[in-house]
Structures are given as C-alpha cells and as structure tokens.
Amino acid sequence: MTQDTLKSTARTSSWGVRKGMAAGLAALVLVGAGAAPAAFAADGRPAGGRGEVVSVVPVAAHSKAEIARQLAAQHIGTDSLRHGVRAYRVTYRTVDPYGRPTTATGLLTLPVGGGRSLGLVSDTHGTMSDRAYAPSVAEDARAQSYLFASAGHAVAAPDYLGLGEGPGLHPYMDTRSSVTASVDMLRAARTAAGRLGRTVNHDLYVTGFSQGGQVAMAVARAVQGGDAPGFRLKAVAPVAGPYDLRGTELPALTDGRVNDISGVFYLSYFLVAQNRLHPIYKDPAEVFRQPYAARVEGLFDGRHEDEDIVRQLAPNVKALLTDDFYRQLAHPTGGLLEATRANDHTCDWKPDVPVRLYAGDDDTDVPIGNARTCARTLAERGARVRVLDMGAVDHNGSYRAALAGIARWFGGGRAGGAD
C-alpha cells in the first residue's frame, strides 16, 4: 500500500516504489521541458463543475531512451516503449468526502508523437503520508506513468485529496472520495489534453498499485456504472490491492502475515484518517498506548516522511494499541466497523470487461489472499478474472514484475478482447 522502502534488521517493509523503482528517473526531470507548451491558468470564470480544469503546468519531458535506461535499471520490462513523454500537473475541481467543492491535483502524461487520438490509462498510486511524494509533485513517483505513456496512451494519475498541491488532509483509505477524485481527474485529463492539442478518446484502461489497486477496482466499477460519461471501460489490472479489509487485511495485521513496520504504519494512518469520517475514538489514548497517543495524529499531517513516522511509533501493532482496541481488531465494532464496511466490498460487482489481479507470494504488506478473495467474489458474479501470481516477490516486487505485462496487455486495444 505504500510507496517507500524502509528497512529494519528483522525484515524489510516493501516501500520501495518511490525510492527504488522510480528513483533513477529523478535525474531526468525537466529534460527538454523548455519545449513544453506554456502553462494554462484559470481564466477567472466562476467555479464550475467536477473535473473542470483550473490550471495545467508542464513538469517534465523525457526521451524514450532515457525512460528505457532507467526502467531497465529497475528490472522493469521496456518492450512496450515507443515514444518520449511530456508530463503536466493538472489542478482541477472535485469534491471532498462530504460532497463540498474543493480542488485536487494530478499528473497527466502524454506521449510525444503517436496518434492524435489516445486511449486513457487511469493509474492510482499506493499509500503515501507526505504530500510532496504525490505524482504531480515528485519526479520519482512517475515511472509507471512514463511507461504507459511511452507505450502510446494518455495517463491520468490523481494525487488524491490532500496530497500533491491539493488542500487539506488526505482521507486515507476513504474509497468514496478516492473514486470521486480519480473520476474527476479523468475528465480533467481529457480537457487538459485537448488544450495541448491531443484528443483523449473513450477507451479507458484502469490500473493501480496497493491502496491504488483497491481504488482502481472501485474506479472501474464507477465508470462502468456511468459515473464518467464519455469513457468506456476496456480492462482492469490492479496490483496488490487491499480488497478484503475485514476478511484478510485486518487479521493479517495480528497473525504475522503483515510485517511489523508496515502494520504499524498502515493501521495508524487508517485509524487517524478514518476517525475524521467514522468516529473511532474521542481521545487517541482510547486506541493508542502512550507515548504514541500524544503524537500519532500530528505525524499524519501530510508533511512527515514515512520513515520519520515509523521511527516515532511502536515496533509492532500489539505495542502500539491498547489491549482493548487490539482485541477489537478481531471483532470490529463502532466506528472501526463502520470504517471497514464503508471501504470494503470493492470486488462485489460484475465487470463487463476482463480483469487481471496481480500479486506476489511474499507480499507482507498486502497478502496475496486479498487478490484471491477478490477473484472469487468477481467470478461468483460472472466476471472474467485471472489472478496472476508474480511468484516469490514482495509488495513492490510484485509491482515491478507486473508493470511490463500490464503495459503490453493495455497496448493496441488488445485488452478489451482478452482474458
């Protein structure tokens, strides 16, 4: 679910996407960006509807060769690469978890060359605590966007609410607002691409990693249900998503399937963020032991790096929580039950397009049981679904192993007819 690597002497949490898979791309930022189109500013008109573009700002430009070298260095297949890319930060209008108007940011990436009419990939990212790590801000969070864009697609990568340059705090694991922000980013991406002389057509391919894998399933459901008029779902390919909170992810926090570092980080973030939406506690001390109760909410202010947060919390989930609340993880009640119910069941529908769920056997952040449960649920409803086991790889390893295959599957429109 996260995007950073944090190592301990006991085991390694799989947080390597930001600092591992994509870190080498940092050296490429803004190469050739001087040739990018000028930024588009808001025109001063009254606030419009969801997905309205506020601004489009160029943030990076890379050649095909540059992308290929850096992806290959991270052991990510490059056979789908066809073009250089240009990337833009898009600010757009959306709604907050209560339905009130707000803004969010996201990354739009376009191929240099290729056809004028482009299919769109929705790519939703994994867990991050520091807003500065979001795709529209951090160069080293863009590798997957560059991969899909170089293959010939437009790519919309929302930062989510409260991350990137959006206002407020991130409502972590609030599926509903992640979906509205992601769907509105699709609309904004189409508008922004048009301003840049490119046409985004109706074909939509949905993917995402970790937290973003769960969001991807929910976004696909929303699009198929008509929440994004003008887009036609073609294929769904999430990686290592926590689709089964009650049945798999919560039990895994206490039975050893989730490693201690990740368990402490995810659960703390979840409880603090969800408490604002589904009241779980009035005082952090009702849930967290001291001294962690006194500091935990301040750590998730959008300004702390993941490593800094973990250093200031307990070594494991049992040491983090009060005895009463630790027992409640096995039998959720009250606000915790409401929060899990509100954000579970993202696989309880029948996609009309093929679905591939990618996962790794050695994932100790999001155990592979999440994918297997999701696949069973989808299949029971008549969906065409496959679990692609990436083998003995950890959380981020599953993503690295999956990306090239997803790019090939999405390429050339073949995914719409495959399973």
C-alpha distance (Angstrom), angle and dihedral (degrees) to the residues before:
residue distance angle dihedral
M1 . . .
T2 3.78 . .
Q3 3.77 134.9 .
D4 3.83 102.6 -143.1
T5 3.80 137.9 75.4
L6 3.80 117.9 -128.0
K7 3.81 117.9 175.3
S8 3.77 128.0 -155.9
T9 3.80 129.4 -178.8
A10 3.78 90.1 -111.1
R11 3.79 101.7 48.7
T12 3.78 141.2 -26.9
S13 3.77 122.3 -104.7
S14 3.79 111.3 -139.4
W15 3.76 99.7 -117.8
G16 3.77 97.5 126.3
V17 3.79 105.2 117.2
R18 3.80 96.4 90.4
K19 3.80 97.0 39.1
G20 3.78 98.8 25.9
M21 3.79 119.3 31.3
A22 3.79 96.3 31.6
A23 3.77 105.0 24.3
G24 3.79 93.6 98.2
L25 3.78 90.8 60.3
A26 3.78 90.5 67.6
A27 3.79 90.0 82.3
L28 3.79 89.8 59.9
V29 3.79 98.6 56.1
L30 3.77 114.5 137.1
V31 3.80 95.0 -3.7
G32 3.78 102.2 160.6
A33 3.79 91.5 -0.3
G34 3.76 90.7 131.0
A35 3.78 87.7 77.2
A36 3.80 92.5 53.6
P37 3.80 119.0 112.2
A38 3.79 116.2 -92.9
A39 3.81 119.5 -93.0
F40 3.79 119.2 -90.2
A41 3.82 113.8 -133.3
A42 3.80 128.5 -160.2
D43 3.77 110.2 -83.3
G44 3.78 96.6 -138.4
R45 3.79 96.8 -108.3
P46 3.81 119.2 140.7
A47 3.80 115.8 -80.3
G48 3.78 111.2 -76.3
G49 3.76 135.3 -159.5
R50 3.77 133.4 -62.1
G51 3.77 113.7 -57.6
E52 3.80 94.9 23.4
V53 3.80 110.7 146.9
V54 3.80 116.4 -118.6
S55 3.80 97.6 177.9
V56 3.80 143.2 -14.5
V57 3.79 118.0 -152.2
P58 3.83 126.0 -179.6
V59 3.81 111.7 -124.1
A60 3.81 107.5 167.3
A61 3.80 146.9 4.5
H62 3.83 127.0 -168.4
S63 3.77 137.8 175.1
K64 3.77 122.9 -122.9
A65 3.80 90.2 -111.3
E66 3.79 92.7 53.6
I67 3.79 92.5 50.7
A68 3.80 91.7 45.8
R69 3.79 93.4 53.0
Q70 3.76 94.3 50.2
L71 3.81 96.3 43.8
A72 3.79 91.2 47.5
A73 3.80 89.5 51.9
Q74 3.80 87.1 57.9
H75 3.82 92.2 48.5
I76 3.79 93.6 -110.7
G77 3.79 116.2 142.1
T78 3.79 115.2 -109.0
D79 3.80 102.9 -171.0
S80 3.82 91.7 109.9
L81 3.81 94.7 57.8
R82 3.81 113.5 115.6
H83 3.81 108.2 148.6
G84 3.75 147.2 27.7
V85 3.79 115.6 -106.8
R86 3.79 142.7 -136.6
A87 3.80 122.2 -155.6
Y88 3.80 131.3 -158.0
R89 3.78 136.8 -170.8
V90 3.79 108.3 -128.0
T91 3.79 120.6 -162.3
Y92 3.79 112.4 -162.4
R93 3.77 143.6 166.6
T94 3.78 121.0 -97.7
V95 3.82 139.0 140.4
D96 3.79 133.8 -92.9
P97 3.84 124.7 -125.7
Y98 3.82 89.2 -81.1
G99 3.80 94.5 51.0
R100 3.81 94.8 -104.9
P101 3.82 119.8 140.7
T102 3.79 116.2 -95.2
T103 3.79 139.2 142.6
A104 3.77 133.9 -110.0
T105 3.77 137.1 -176.2
G106 3.77 133.6 -134.6
L107 3.78 143.2 165.5
L108 3.80 122.3 -99.4
T109 3.79 113.5 -166.7
L110 3.81 122.7 -171.6
P111 3.80 131.8 -174.4
V112 3.76 118.2 -114.5
G113 3.78 102.7 -122.8
G114 3.77 126.0 -8.7
G115 3.76 123.1 103.7
R116 3.78 124.9 -18.2
S117 3.80 90.8 -130.6
L118 3.81 111.6 64.3
G119 3.77 134.2 -172.4
L120 3.80 112.8 -130.9
V121 3.80 127.8 -123.6
S122 3.80 116.5 -157.2
D123 3.80 107.0 -151.2
T124 3.81 117.4 -174.7
H125 3.79 119.3 -167.2
G126 3.79 134.5 -134.7
T127 3.78 130.9 -105.6
M128 3.79 118.3 -51.6
S129 3.79 130.7 166.6
D130 3.81 100.3 -167.7
R131 3.79 113.4 72.3
A132 3.81 89.3 -150.0
Y133 3.82 90.4 69.7
A134 3.82 94.2 63.8
P135 3.83 118.7 119.7
S136 3.81 96.7 -108.8
V137 3.82 90.8 53.7
A138 3.80 108.7 29.8
E139 3.79 120.0 63.3
D140 3.78 91.4 -157.7
A141 3.82 92.0 60.8
R142 3.82 94.1 63.2
A143 3.79 107.9 72.8
Q144 3.80 95.1 107.3
S145 3.80 92.0 46.4
Y146 3.80 89.9 53.1
L147 3.81 90.9 48.2
F148 3.81 94.6 53.2
A149 3.80 94.1 40.7
S150 3.80 92.4 48.8
A151 3.80 87.1 53.5
G152 3.80 88.6 60.4
H153 3.81 107.2 -90.5
A154 3.76 133.9 113.8
V155 3.80 108.0 -120.0
A156 3.81 127.1 -149.5
A157 3.82 113.2 -164.5
P158 3.82 111.6 177.2
D159 3.79 118.6 -153.5
Y160 3.86 89.3 -148.8
L161 3.79 123.4 -130.5
G162 3.79 116.1 -45.4
L163 3.79 95.2 13.9
G164 3.78 130.1 96.3
E165 3.79 107.0 10.9
G166 3.79 96.5 -29.3
P167 3.83 118.6 119.7
G168 3.78 127.7 -107.4
L169 3.79 133.2 15.1
H170 3.78 124.5 -41.6
P171 3.84 111.6 -104.8
Y172 3.80 91.8 -140.4
M173 3.80 115.8 -146.5
D174 3.79 92.6 0.3
T175 3.77 95.1 141.7
R176 3.78 96.7 -169.2
S177 3.81 96.2 57.3
S178 3.80 91.6 40.4
V179 3.80 87.2 57.1
T180 3.80 95.1 47.6
A181 3.80 91.2 48.6
S182 3.81 91.2 47.3
V183 3.80 95.6 46.0
D184 3.79 91.4 46.9
M185 3.81 88.4 50.5
L186 3.82 88.1 58.3
R187 3.79 90.0 57.0
A188 3.78 92.0 44.9
A189 3.80 91.8 48.2
R190 3.79 91.3 54.9
T191 3.80 92.0 50.3
A192 3.80 93.9 44.6
A193 3.79 92.6 48.0
G194 3.79 89.0 52.3
R195 3.78 90.7 54.4
L196 3.79 87.6 52.1
G197 3.79 92.4 53.6
R198 3.81 97.9 -101.2
T199 3.79 130.0 112.7
V200 3.81 121.6 -137.1
N201 3.78 107.7 -154.0
H202 3.81 129.1 -156.1
D203 3.83 98.1 -87.8
L204 3.81 111.7 108.1
Y205 3.81 126.5 -173.3
V206 3.80 116.4 -170.5
T207 3.79 126.7 -153.5
G208 3.79 138.6 146.7
F209 3.77 142.4 159.9
S210 3.80 131.1 -117.8
Q211 3.82 107.8 -38.1
G212 3.79 82.8 10.6
G213 3.80 90.9 53.9
Q214 3.78 89.7 60.4
V215 3.80 89.9 44.8
A216 3.81 90.3 49.4
M217 3.80 91.7 57.8
A218 3.79 90.4 50.3
V219 3.80 93.3 45.5
A220 3.80 91.0 51.2
R221 3.78 90.0 51.4
A222 3.80 91.5 49.7
V223 3.81 92.6 49.1
Q224 3.79 93.1 48.2
G225 3.80 87.7 48.7
G226 3.80 91.6 57.4
D227 3.81 102.0 -100.3
A228 3.82 92.2 128.5
P229 3.82 107.4 45.5
G230 3.77 112.5 -158.8
F231 3.80 94.9 33.6
R232 3.80 124.4 98.6
L233 3.79 117.7 -159.7
K234 3.80 111.9 -125.6
A235 3.81 106.6 171.1
V236 3.81 141.8 -13.9
A237 3.82 122.9 -142.1
P238 3.82 114.8 167.7
V239 3.81 122.2 173.2
A240 3.82 125.6 -143.4
G241 3.79 96.9 -23.1
P242 3.84 123.9 174.0
Y243 3.79 92.9 -124.6
D244 3.81 96.0 152.6
L245 3.79 109.5 51.2
R246 3.80 99.4 162.2
G247 3.79 98.6 37.1
T248 3.80 102.2 37.8
E249 3.80 118.5 3.2
L250 3.81 101.1 48.4
P251 3.84 94.2 46.1
A252 3.81 89.2 46.0
L253 3.80 90.0 60.1
T254 3.80 90.3 67.5
D255 3.80 105.6 29.1
G256 3.81 99.3 59.5
R257 3.79 100.5 -101.6
V258 3.82 90.7 109.3
N259 3.81 113.8 55.3
D260 3.79 118.1 -117.4
I261 3.80 98.4 -111.3
S262 3.78 95.2 50.0
G263 3.78 92.4 41.5
V264 3.80 92.9 55.6
F265 3.80 92.9 45.3
Y266 3.81 97.7 46.2
L267 3.77 96.6 42.6
S268 3.81 94.4 46.9
Y269 3.81 91.3 48.9
F270 3.80 91.8 46.3
L271 3.80 95.0 49.3
V272 3.81 95.3 45.9
A273 3.82 94.1 46.7
Q274 3.79 96.8 40.5
N275 3.79 91.9 47.9
R276 3.80 87.8 70.1
L277 3.83 90.3 56.9
H278 3.81 105.0 28.2
P279 3.81 106.9 24.6
I280 3.78 107.4 -125.5
Y281 3.80 98.4 164.3
K282 3.81 140.7 5.6
D283 3.78 93.2 -151.9
P284 3.83 122.5 28.6
A285 3.81 87.7 -132.2
E286 3.81 88.7 70.8
V287 3.82 87.3 68.0
F288 3.81 109.1 18.0
R289 3.78 128.3 54.7
Q290 3.77 119.6 -125.5
P291 2.97 135.3 -67.0
Y292 3.80 87.2 27.6
A293 3.82 94.6 54.5
A294 3.80 90.2 62.9
R295 3.79 94.9 54.4
V296 3.79 110.0 24.8
E297 3.81 99.6 91.1
G298 3.79 92.7 48.8
L299 3.79 91.3 52.9
F300 3.80 91.6 63.0
D301 3.79 96.6 57.4
G302 3.81 94.7 118.1
R303 3.80 92.4 -105.3
H304 3.80 102.6 80.2
E305 3.79 123.2 88.8
D306 3.79 117.7 -126.1
E307 3.79 93.1 -112.9
D308 3.81 92.1 52.8
I309 3.80 90.9 51.2
V310 3.78 94.3 50.5
R311 3.80 92.6 48.2
Q312 3.81 89.4 59.0
L313 3.79 97.2 47.7
A314 3.80 135.1 70.7
P315 3.82 123.6 -71.1
N316 3.81 92.4 -117.9
V317 3.79 141.9 8.1
K318 3.80 95.6 -100.3
A319 3.81 91.3 54.5
L320 3.80 90.4 46.2
L321 3.80 99.1 55.2
T322 3.77 136.1 56.8
D323 3.79 114.1 -105.8
D324 3.80 92.7 -110.0
F325 3.78 94.3 51.1
Y326 3.79 93.4 43.6
R327 3.80 88.2 57.8
Q328 3.80 89.4 48.7
L329 3.81 90.7 63.7
A330 3.80 88.1 73.7
H331 3.81 93.1 47.8
P332 3.81 109.7 22.9
T333 3.79 119.4 -155.4
G334 3.78 136.9 171.2
G335 3.77 117.5 2.5
L336 3.80 93.8 -4.6
L337 3.80 90.4 56.4
E338 3.81 90.7 47.1
A339 3.79 91.5 50.0
T340 3.80 94.5 50.6
R341 3.80 92.6 45.2
A342 3.80 91.9 49.4
N343 3.80 92.8 51.9
D344 3.79 102.3 36.1
H345 3.81 131.2 78.8
T346 3.81 96.2 56.9
C347 3.82 87.7 143.7
D348 3.81 96.1 51.8
W349 3.81 96.8 107.2
K350 3.79 142.4 70.3
P351 3.80 114.6 -106.6
D352 3.79 113.7 -151.7
V353 3.81 89.9 -147.9
P354 3.81 132.4 59.7
V355 3.80 118.0 -80.9
R356 3.80 127.5 -156.0
L357 3.80 118.5 -169.3
Y358 3.81 113.8 -161.2
A359 3.82 121.3 -158.9
G360 3.80 142.8 153.0
D361 3.79 129.2 -125.5
D362 3.82 93.9 -136.9
D363 3.79 96.8 47.0
T364 3.81 107.6 135.7
D365 3.81 94.0 174.9
V366 3.79 100.2 55.1
P367 3.82 108.9 10.5
I368 3.79 117.1 -137.2
G369 3.81 89.3 -114.7
N370 3.80 87.0 81.5
A371 3.82 90.8 64.1
R372 3.79 93.9 43.4
T373 3.79 92.9 50.8
C374 3.80 90.9 47.0
A375 3.81 91.4 49.8
R376 3.80 92.2 51.1
T377 3.78 91.3 49.3
L378 3.80 93.1 49.2
A379 3.81 92.9 44.9
E380 3.80 91.4 51.2
R381 3.78 86.9 59.4
G382 3.80 92.6 50.9
A383 3.81 100.1 -99.9
R384 3.81 124.8 150.1
V385 3.78 101.2 -119.6
R386 3.79 137.7 158.5
V387 3.79 131.4 -173.6
L388 3.79 109.2 -141.6
D389 3.79 106.6 -157.6
M390 3.80 108.3 -152.8
G391 3.81 90.9 -160.7
A392 3.80 129.6 -129.4
V393 3.80 96.4 -3.5
D394 3.79 131.8 122.5
H395 3.79 128.4 -124.6
N396 3.78 99.4 -72.4
G397 3.80 90.5 32.5
S398 3.78 88.7 62.8
Y399 3.79 89.1 54.7
R400 3.78 94.6 49.0
A401 3.79 90.3 47.7
A402 3.80 93.1 48.0
L403 3.80 103.5 44.5
A404 3.79 100.9 77.8
G405 3.79 91.9 47.0
I406 3.78 91.7 50.2
A407 3.81 90.8 50.1
R408 3.82 90.5 51.3
W409 3.80 91.7 47.0
F410 3.79 92.9 49.8
G411 3.79 92.4 43.9
G412 3.81 121.8 105.8
G413 3.79 94.9 2.4
R414 3.80 92.3 -77.1
A415 3.79 95.1 127.9
G416 3.79 93.2 70.1
G417 3.76 90.8 67.8
A418 3.79 101.7 33.7
D419 3.78 133.9 83.2
